Amino acid sequence: MVEVNNPPLYGVIRWIGEVPTQAEPLAGLEMEVALPTGCTDGTYCGRRYFRCPPNKALFVKLKTCRPDSRF
């Protein structure tokens, strides 16, 4: 479980790796709640990296993830 942003958004890391369009490793998060914008179903730039419900996958730079402070 991790959090990103401020105020925090919470999710589970489902994928970590590199993509052709980014120089830094990304984390694919399955968010606790569906977000209205910026989320997918586990695809990034047309390629599937993991599966989750629509509007619940968020891809962020790995270094921006922090341990979930609720635990």
Stockholm file with secondary structure:
# STOCKHOLM 1.0

chainA/1-71         MVEVNNPPLYGVIRWIGEVPTQAEPLAGLEMEVALPTGCTDGTYCGRRYFRCPPNKALFVKLKTCRPDSRF
#=GR chainA/1-71 SS CEEETTTTEEEEEEEEECCTTCSSCEEEEEESSCCSSSCBSSEETTEESCCCSTTCEEEEEGGGCEECTTC
#=GC SS_cons        CEEETTTTEEEEEEEEECCTTCSSCEEEEEESSCCSSSCBSSEETTEESCCCSTTCEEEEEGGGCEECTTC
//
